[in-house]
Amino acid sequence: MGDLHQPLHTGYASDRGGNTDKYDFMGKERNLHHIWDMDIIEHEIITIADCIKIISKLSAAQIKEIEKMDVVKWMDQSRAFYLMYTIYKTALLPMLISQKMLSL
């Protein structure tokens, strides 16, 4: 199933997966996709060993529940989160700034 849970991997061609959205992350300009895929993981120091440790603690019952997951539904939920972010970024955020309800 890869990383379908990553909203930027399940968007639309027009949004370029967050690659054109630039933000400051820990003093460095990064695109949103890189922040999500790399910077957060590196900042939090999450290793493969950490992930394996978590997975190795799953019970047989937990694994059976995971196997029942509808991965297409999971992908659709991720896509919906990215759509909400896009609406916020393109409509709500500019409105809040223009109405002086928020400043950056």
N, C-alpha and C positions, 0 to 999 in steps of 0.2 A: 504494500500500500504506500510505501515511500513516505513522503511528508505532505500528504493531501491536507493535513490539518493546518498547514501554513497558508493563511488566506491569500498571500501574494502569489502562490502557485496555482490558485484555482480561479483567478480573475478572468478578465477578457483581454484579447489582443490589444485593445485600445488603451488599457491602463498600464501596459508594459510591466506589470508585476511590481510596481513600486520603484522601478529603476530610475524614473525621472523625478521622483519626489526627493528633494534634498533636505537634510536636517543636520543639526549639530548633535553629535553624540560624543560625550566625554571630550569636548574640545576639538573634534575633528568633523569636517563635513563629510557626510556619508549619504548614500541613497537608502531609502527605507528598506528595500529588499536586503541590502548588505547588513543593515542594522539587525534585522530580524534573523537572517541566516547565520551571521557570524559574530557581530559585535556583542550582542547580548550574551551569547554563549561564552565568548571569551572573557567578557567582563565578569560574569558570574562564576567563571572557572568551572564549567560543566565539562566533564571528560567522558569519553566512551566508557571508561571503567565505572563512572558514576551511574551511567545508564544501565550497564550490564548488572550492576549491583541491585538496582531497583527491579529490573526484570527477573532476576534470579530469585527474588523473594515472592513472586506471584505464586499463588496456590493453583492447583489444577482447576478448581472451580472458577477462579478469576480468569484463567486462560480460556476456559470454555466460554465465558461471558464475552471476552474480547473477540473470540472467533465468530460470535453471533452478530457483531457490529455490521451495520449497513454502511459500507465505506462511501457509497454515493451520497447518502444522506449526510454523512460527516463532511464530505467535500462541499455539498450545497450549503451547509451551515457556515463553513469557512468562507465561502464566497459571499454569503449574506453579511458577515462581519466586515469584509472588505468593502462591500457596497455601502454599508453604514458609514464607514470611514470616509469614503469618497463623497458622500452627500454632506457630511460634516465639513470636509475640507473645501468643497467647491461652493456650498450654499450657506450653511449655518455659520461657519467661522467668519467669512467675509461680512455677513450681515451683523454679527455681534460686534465686529471691529468698527464697521461703519456707523452703528448706533452708539458707539462709545461704551458698550457694555463689557468690552474686553479689549485689552491692549497687549501687544506682544513686545 
